[in-house]
Amino acid sequence: QVQLVESGGGLVQAGGSLRLSCAASDRTFSRHTMGWFRQAPGKEREFVATINWSGGSTYYADSVKGRFTISRDNVKNTVYLQMNSLKPEDTAVYYCATDRGGWGPIITTPGPYAYWGQGTQVTVSS
């Protein structure tokens, strides 16, 4: 069982920045594809960003491309989401997720992710 703990959420004004962190308990973290998703009230969970096991491949939702950056530190077993130029429509609970490992490719849909964090709230005021 892999445990994921997100942190770094909060309240920020439009145009501001936040950096989310997701710490994993799994010692095989470096084998895993990681992803960030978000869910706003009354909406379905949506894909935000993903990064493969080495960090050499990333992919973003069109809505965040050019503003958000996903990265990882395989020594610290942590994945990050740097969010710049935040907009009110970025307001949501942000979740990190991991697959079952195996040095796989990036993943943009929720189905293949096996473990999820509890989420961290990001609120962007106008």
C-alpha positions in Angstrom: 0.0 0.0 0.0 1.5 3.4 -1.1 0.6 6.4 0.9 0.6 9.8 -0.7 0.5 13.1 1.3 -0.1 16.4 -0.5 0.8 19.8 1.0 1.2 23.3 -0.2 -2.4 24.3 -0.9 -4.0 27.5 0.3 -5.6 30.8 -0.6 -3.9 33.0 -3.2 -4.9 36.0 -5.3 -5.3 35.7 -9.1 -1.9 36.0 -10.7 -0.2 34.5 -7.8 1.8 31.2 -7.4 1.7 28.1 -5.2 3.8 25.0 -5.1 2.2 21.7 -4.2 4.1 18.8 -2.9 3.2 15.1 -2.8 5.4 12.8 -0.6 5.2 9.1 -1.2 5.8 6.3 1.3 6.9 3.8 -1.3 10.6 3.1 -1.5 10.1 2.1 -5.2 8.9 5.7 -6.0 11.5 6.1 -8.8 9.7 3.4 -10.8 6.3 5.1 -10.7 4.4 7.4 -13.0 2.9 10.3 -11.0 0.0 12.5 -11.8 -1.9 15.5 -10.5 -5.7 15.8 -10.9 -8.2 18.4 -9.5 -11.8 18.5 -8.7 -13.9 21.6 -8.4 -17.2 21.7 -6.6 -20.0 20.1 -8.7 -17.5 19.0 -11.4 -15.8 15.8 -12.3 -12.2 15.1 -11.4 -10.0 16.3 -14.2 -6.4 15.6 -15.3 -3.8 18.4 -14.7 -0.3 17.0 -15.3 1.7 13.8 -15.3 5.4 12.8 -15.2 7.0 9.5 -15.9 9.4 7.6 -13.6 12.5 9.4 -14.7 11.1 12.9 -15.0 12.1 12.9 -18.7 8.5 12.9 -20.0 5.7 15.2 -18.9 2.3 16.2 -20.2 -0.2 18.9 -19.2 -3.9 19.7 -19.7 -4.4 22.5 -22.1 -5.9 24.6 -19.4 -2.7 24.7 -17.4 0.0 24.4 -20.1 2.5 27.2 -19.8 1.5 28.1 -16.3 2.0 24.8 -14.3 5.1 22.7 -14.1 5.3 19.2 -12.8 8.6 17.8 -11.5 9.9 15.1 -9.2 12.8 14.3 -6.8 13.4 10.6 -6.7 15.7 10.9 -3.8 13.1 12.6 -1.6 10.2 10.5 -3.0 8.3 13.6 -3.8 6.5 15.1 -6.8 5.8 18.8 -7.2 3.4 21.0 -9.0 4.5 24.6 -9.5 1.5 26.7 -10.3 2.0 30.2 -11.6 -0.4 32.8 -13.0 -3.2 31.3 -11.1 -6.8 32.0 -12.1 -10.0 31.7 -10.2 -11.0 28.8 -12.4 -8.0 26.9 -10.9 -9.8 26.7 -7.6 -10.2 23.0 -6.7 -9.0 20.2 -4.5 -5.8 18.9 -6.0 -4.9 15.2 -5.8 -1.7 13.4 -6.6 -1.8 9.8 -7.8 0.7 7.1 -8.6 0.5 3.9 -10.7 1.7 0.5 -9.5 5.2 1.1 -10.8 7.1 -0.6 -13.6 8.9 2.3 -15.3 5.8 3.0 -17.4 4.9 6.0 -19.6 2.9 9.1 -18.7 -0.7 8.6 -17.9 -3.4 11.2 -18.5 -6.6 9.3 -17.3 -7.4 8.4 -13.7 -8.1 4.7 -14.3 -4.5 3.4 -14.3 -3.6 5.2 -11.1 -3.7 2.8 -8.2 -3.1 5.1 -5.2 -4.4 8.6 -4.4 -3.6 11.2 -1.8 -6.2 12.9 0.3 -6.1 16.1 -1.6 -5.2 19.7 -0.8 -7.4 22.7 -1.3 -6.3 25.5 -3.7 -8.5 28.6 -3.7 -7.7 31.5 -6.1 -9.5 34.8 -5.4 -10.3 37.3 -8.1 
